[in-house]
């Protein structure tokens, strides 16, 4: 196990209240819900149920009210098939009994150590923003790059400027957890398809690695364009997640 995988697994243990000794002994780890310092969180996400599938292993955290149900239904499951619709439907129906529902499922990417770089001659001026500068532009159109969410504050961003000095694209990173920081990207419609998304994402990924954190990239299973951006920027498919929210 290399250092990056070790740190990613530590992050998942924090995210799902998983003891390290259980991780060493099992590939399916089901634990009671508990919010731990350093665990990833964001607005609306609930600790009632959360599942992370990584390298053929399942980290699952759920409320004690459904622990027996989770053990019965998933202790012998194949982690790589956990997100098939049959399972998601079963989980959602169970959550609704307690006033919760599946919030979303996402695929995530970690840095590819074999990435050789992205050759792009950027015709635009770049602007780097720190936390304070990000707060000053709240209300900007880059909703995927800057989240302004409690629990995972935006740490820095890089923008491309047109000749008029207007921001036309932006990549931002939020401090989601102890080890994993998430990158998001937005490009204004008229500037898409020119390589900016890949370029800015690559720049920010390298900057996050330089300061000792692990950048990750997430998107919807159905968003092929976004997945392609992540891969071209030096990320590789790594894990998926299922998380819940209060159904009110």
N, C-alpha and C positions, 0 to 999 in steps of 0.2 A: 504494500500500500504506500503510495507516494504521499508527500506532505499535503498536497491539495486535497486528495481524497480523504485523508485523515481529518482535515479541518472541515470539509463539507459534512462528513459524518458526525463530527462533534456538533455542528450547527443543527443537523437533523435531530440529534438527541435532545438538544435544547428546545427545538420546536415541538417535540412530541413527548417530552418527559420520559425519555427512554434511558434506563441505566446502562452504563457502558458494558457491564458484565452480561446483560441480556443480549446486547448487540453481538458479543463474541460467541454466544451460544446458539442463536436462532437466526433464521432469515425472515420470520414473521414476528414482529415485536408489537404487542398490544398493551398499552399502558393507560392508566387513568388520567383524565384531563388535569393539567396544572400549567399555569403560566410561569415560565422560568425567565430569569434575567438573561438577556442575550438572545432569547428566542425571537424569531421573525413574527411581526404582527403588522397589521394595517387596519384602516377604518372598516368597521362592520364585521371583520372576521371573528368567529367564535371559537372558543376552546372546546365546545361540546363535541365536535368531531373534526378530525383532520387526518389525512392519510398522505404519505409521501412514498413513492415507489422509486427506488434508486438501485441500479445495478442488480436487479433481480431480487431485491429485498424490500420488505414492507414495514415502514414505520407508521403505526396507527395509534392515535390518541383519541379517547372518547370518554364521555361522562360515565361515571360509575353506574348510572341508571341503565345504560345499555352495554356494559362491559360483558356480561354473560352472553348477550345476543351477538356481540362482535366476535367473541371467542368461538361461538357455535358456528357462525357463518363464514368466518375468514381465517381461522387458525390453520386451516389446511388448504387454503386457496393458493393458486399460482400467482405470485405477485405481478408477473408480466401481463396477466390478463385481468388484473383487478378493476381496470376502468372500462370493462365492457358494459354495455348499457344494462344488461340484466342485473349486474351488481349495483350500478348507480341508481337504478329504479328502486331496488330493494333498500338501499341506504336512505334515499330520499323519503320513502314511505315511512321508514322507522323514525327518522328525524322529525317528521311532521307530527308524530304522536306526542312529541314533547315541545312543540312550538318552534322547531327549527327546520331548515331545508338546506340542500346543497347550494352553496353560493356560486361555485364555479369549479371547473377543472381546467388545468393549464399544463402545458409542456414547458420545460425549462432547459436551459443550455448553460454549460460551464466552459471555461476557456480551453481551447484545443492546444495542447503543448506542441503539436506538430505544425501549427499555423506558420506560414512563410511570409505573411504580410499582404497588404492591399496596395496595389500600384494605382495611385490616383493623383492627378495634377489638379489641385483644388484652385478654381479661379476666384474664390471668394475670401474675403478677410475673415479671420476667426476672432471670436470673443470668448474669453473664459470668465465664468462667474462663480463666486464663492457663495456661501450660505446667505450672507447678508444681502448680497446683490440679487440673489434669487428671490428673497422676500420682497425686495423693492419692485419686482415686476409681476407680482401676483395678479392674476387676471389675464395673463398672456394666452395666446392660442395653442401653446404647446402642452396639451393636457396629458399626453403619454410620457413626455420627457420630465415634466415637473409635476409632482403629485400633491404637494402641500398637505401631507397626511400626518396626523399625530401618531407617534410611535415609530415612524420611519422617515425622519426629516430628509429633505433634499440636501445633499452635501456639496455638490458642484455640478457645473454644466458647461458645455461648449456649444457655441452658436456660430452659424455661418451668416454673414451679412452681405447684402447686395450692394450695388454701387451707391445707393441712397443711404446706406448705413442701417437698413432695416433688417431685422432678424428674419431669415427665411427658413431656417432649419435649426433644430436643437436636440442634443443628447444630454440627458441628465442622469445622475446616479443618486439613489437614496440609501440611507444607512439602515437597511432592513434588519440585520442581525449582527451577532458578534463577529462572524467571519464573512458572511455573504451580503454583498451590496448589489442592488438591482439597477440595471441600466434600462432606460426607456428612450425612445427616439420619435421625433415628429418632424415632418417636412411639409411646408405649405404646398398645396395642390399643384400650383403652376411650376414648382421646382422639383417635382418628383421624377424619378426615372433617370436621374443624372449622376447617380453614385453618391449623393450626399449622405444618405442614411447610413450606408456602409462605412463611409469615411469617418463621420463623426462618432459613430459607435465604436469603431476601431480605436480612434484617438482616446476616447474616454476609458475604454477597457484597459488600454496600456497604462494610463495614468493611475487607475485604481490599483492595478497590479504593483505599480511602483511604490505606492504607499502601504503595501502589505495586506490589502484586503483582496477577497476573491470576487470579481465581478460576475454577475449572472444575468441572463437574458431570458425573458419569458414571453409567451404569446399564446393565442388560442390555437387549438388543434386545426381549425379550419382556415387559419390565416397563412396561406402559403407564401405570400410576399414577405411577411414579417419573418417567417422561418428562414427564408432565403437570405434576408439581410443579416440575421444572426450568424448563419454559417459562413457567409462571405466576410464577415467581420472577425472571424476567428473563434467562434463558439461552436460547440458540438452538442447534439442532443444528449441529455444526462439524466433527467428525472421528470416525473409528473406528480401533480398534487390534486387532491380533492379536499375542499374546505367548506365549512358551513357558516351560516348566519342565522340570526333570530328571524323567524318568519312573521314579522309584524309590519 
